[in-house]
Each structure stands twice: as C-alpha cells, then as structure tokens.
Amino acid sequence: MIKGCFLVVVFFVILTGVLYYIYEKHGEEIDEFAKERYESFYEKNVRPFFGKFTDDYADSVKEFLEEKFEALEKEDLKISEGKFDELKKMLSEYSKRKIIDSVDFRRLKKLFGN
C-alpha cells in the first residue's frame, strides 16, 4: 500500500513538472490558441445573440460580457474550460428563451466570480 501511494505521488510530481516545462516552452502558443478560440466564440455566438433580445437586462449582459471578453483578450482574466463550456450552455439556453432576467444576469456574474 505504501509503495502504491509513493508511486502515485511520484507520478503526480513528474506530471506537474512535465506540464510546467511544456507551458514554459510553449506558453505563448497555448495562450494565443486560447485567445483565438475565445475571440471566435464571441464573434460567432455572443455578438449575434444580443440582437434577439428586447428586455432591460440584455444591454447590461452585453456590456458585462464585452468587458469580460476584453479582459480575456488582455489576459487580465482567466477562465477554465469547464466555465467556458458552462458559459456556452447558458448562452444557448438564453437564446432559446429569448429573455434575460435578473436571475440569469446574476448567474453570469457568478460564473465570472463577480
């Protein structure tokens, strides 16, 4: 049992070192790829999304998301892959309903940690 635990710890230490090495050598390419992905997502899914809404919160949500995507571009804000997928899901849900209310706006703020 101790030998197995020791192997697991050694594996995680080596894995962490390898990931750190890869990020140090190729961090700029990784960041550029993520930035391109966020920009394409915003242009294809977020920007056209706001033309469909007429309620009061649509403008607030639009300004909020534009601010967050600008922060992502400037690398002032990081978002995990899980949160990014959750954001896609939320926007898809809102576009089906074509209504954004205060609860939805709070969910978006909570997603970004505000």
N, C-alpha and C positions, 0 to 999 in steps of 0.2 A: 504494500500500500504506500509506504513512504517513497519507494523507488518510482512508482507511478506518479505521485504528486510532484516529485522532483523533476521528472521528465516533462510534465505539463508546464511547470514554472520555467524550465529551460526553454521549452518551445515558445512560450509567450515572450520571453526576453529576446530570443533570436528573431521572432516575427516582428516585434516592435523595432528592433534595430534595422531590419531589412526595410520596413516601411519608412522609417526615418531617413535611411540612406536614399531610397528611391525619391522621396519628396525633396530632399536636399539637392539631388542631381537634376530632377525633372519637375520641380515645383512650379516653375513659370509656365511650362506647357500644361500642367494639370490645372493651374489657375486660369489660363487662357481658355482651355476647353470648357471649364465650368462657366466662365463669363459668357462665352458664345452660346452655351446651352440656355442660360438664364435669359439672354437677350432675345434669342429666337422664340423661347416660350412666351416672353412678354409681348413681342410683336404679333405672334400668331394667335395667342389665346387671351391675353389680358386686355390689350388695347381695343379690339373689336367687341369685346364682352360688354363694355360700358355703353355702347350705343343703344343697347336693347332696354335700358332701364330708364324709368321716369320718376322714381321716388327720391326723397330727400337724401337718403344715405348713399346713393350711387356716386354723387360728387365727392363726398367725404371719403368713401372707399377708394375711389380713383386717385385722389390726391395722396392718400395713405400708401397705396401700393406703388405709385410712381416714386414717392420718397424712398420706399424700401428698396425698389429695384435700382434706383440711383445709388443708394448706399452699397448694394451688392456689387455694382459696377466699380465703385471706388474702393472696394474691398474693406469698407468700414463695418460691414455686416457679413456674417457667415450664416448660412442656413444648411441644415443637414439634408441628406437625400430623403429621409423619412418626412421631414417637414415640407420639403418641396413637393413630394407626392401628395401629402395632405392638402397643400395649397391647390394643387391641380384638381383634386377631388372636390374641394369646397367651391371653387370657381365653376366647375361643371354643374354642381348641384344648384348654385345660384342662377346660372344661365337657364336651367330648365324651369325654375320657378319664375324667373324674371322679376324678382322682388328681393331687395336687400333691406333688412330691418336692423334695429339696434343690436339685437342678439347676434346676428351674423357679423356685424361690424366688430363687436366685442370678441367673437371667435377669431376673427382675422388678427386683431391686435394681440390676443393671447398667443397665437401661433408664432408671432414675431417677438414675443416677450415684452410687449408694452402693456 
